[in-house]
Amino acid sequence: MEGPPVALAGMFGGTLHDWQGTVARTGGAIDAQTRTVPVVVEVRDEPAAGRPPLAPGMFMRAKVGGVTEENLSPIPRSSLLGDSRVLVVDKENKLQFREVEVAQKTDDEALIRSGFQGGDRVCLTVLDDAVSGMEVAVLNAEPAAAPQL
């Protein structure tokens, strides 16, 4: 199975050169300091006139192709309860627990793939003793008017 496509670019002798390849394999772990993963890219194209050959270990600028997901809903990571639950505020300003599918988590944000319905309001306040059906006061309940152009 061939890996994702990779566009490589690097400066040599004051000239920018580019290559096309695919991801052959990745390193086993994320580097704790740089938060990067070593990647081995296989380049099979023929040498071009005036373009230097690639050597193992060279540093290059790389753009790795991947899957783009549409319609993800970002929420603060602190609003995620456990691995896949959030608190939403219903029309009566009462809390309801909701199961969601998380596509990705970072230190600050969680991207939700599914589980929200149009108009859902996510509780952004960290509540230690939240109970389903508990009434809450909603700040800034009225959406701001759209600017007139």
Disulfide bonds with the S-S distance in Angstrom:
none
